[in-house]
């Protein structure tokens, strides 16, 4: 779907947890070559992958996303381990962590995520946010004309990737002097 929209996708090709060290090495090579200004990741495994892969690279904004609370009973053990490992790394690797609700924030604070890095941005934004120009220091001090965004996540229709593309497309319609590289 992204490629149909003209967005280049780099697929690492690692689908099993035991290949994680290879994925870190491969993703780090991609990050060094692409030099994104912003690296955003979705959910625990992608957060850990992005965090470790980007360690000591000059990426100015590293954002993790947390979207759920306690993992359900019957969840595989390795997912619970990744969740707790992400909590341990969360104080060191990302600059910012975005939670989709206050309940999600509170749960993650309870398992060790740092309160000073978590912001709550609800799943549904009011329309006024689309018409407001941000001067957020979180994004940039210099308001560059080119934004480069790195996105680390397993593609799934429910994860909001297409919403990101729609948001970027809408933004570019209103700010046609800015270029975004995803």
C-alpha positions, 0 to 999 in steps of 0.5 A: 500500500505504501509503495502504491503511494510512491513511498519507498519501503525497506523490508528487513525480512526478519520475522522470527524473534531469534533473528533479532540480533541480525535485524538490529545489525541490518536496521542500524545499517539502514539508519546510517545510510538514510540518516533520518531526523526523526525515528518513530517506532510502534509497540514493544519489539519495534521500540526495542529494535529502534532503540538499540539500532539507533544507539549512539547515532545522531538522530535528533528525535527518537519516539516510542509508541505505547498503545496497550495495557497489561498483556492478556493471559496466555500471551507468549512468554517472549512477549512479556520479556520484551515488554519488561525489557522495553521498560528497562530501556525506556529511560535511556533510548527514546527522547519521547514516548507517546501513549494513546491514553492516560490508562496506557500511560499509567500502566507503563509508569507502573512497570517502570517507564519514566514519567518525564518522557511520556506524553498522552496523544489520544487516538482521535485528534480534534480538527483544530489540530490540523489547522494549527501550525506547530512551533513545538520545540519537540519537533525542531528549533529551526523549522527545517524545510525538509523532514526525514522520518524513520518508522520502525514497525511491522506493517499491519492495517490496524497500526495506523501506518495509512493514517500517518500517510494520510496525515502527511499528505494533508500536511503537505497540501497545506504546507507545499514548501516543505518536503517530507521523506518517510 
